Amino acid sequence: MKKKEKRNGKGEERGRKEKKMAENQEGHVPSFWGLVNSAWNLCSVGKRQSPVNIETSHMIFDPFLTPLRINTGGRKVRHNATMLLP
């Protein structure tokens, strides 16, 4: 029998939901990151829905970049942008 894992007082149920979202095979991410993990609560109040701090002022558009290749060990990955960070 597995021991119940407490996460922010919500118990095993929340842990299962977080794990399910993290393991989503289709590459979809929740539109409510701030509710997934209390450490990401600022994602709920802004326009950006990512736990990653993306500084758009450092981004450079380069139409000549080649496609990104990622070895995912056979798992599917979706992306919709190309960016180069300094």
Rosetta blueprint (number, residue, H / E / L):
1 M L
2 K L
3 K L
4 K L
5 E L
6 K L
7 R L
8 N L
9 G L
10 K L
11 G L
12 E H
13 E H
14 R H
15 G H
16 R H
17 K H
18 E H
19 K H
20 K H
21 M H
22 A H
23 E L
24 N L
25 Q L
26 E L
27 G L
28 H L
29 V L
30 P L
31 S L
32 F L
33 W H
34 G H
35 L H
36 V H
37 N L
38 S H
39 A H
40 W H
41 N H
42 L H
43 C H
44 S H
45 V L
46 G L
47 K L
48 R L
49 Q L
50 S L
51 P L
52 V L
53 N L
54 I L
55 E L
56 T H
57 S H
58 H H
59 M L
60 I E
61 F L
62 D L
63 P L
64 F L
65 L L
66 T L
67 P L
68 L L
69 R L
70 I L
71 N L
72 T L
73 G L
74 G L
75 R L
76 K L
77 V L
78 R L
79 H L
80 N L
81 A L
82 T L
83 M L
84 L E
85 L L
86 P L
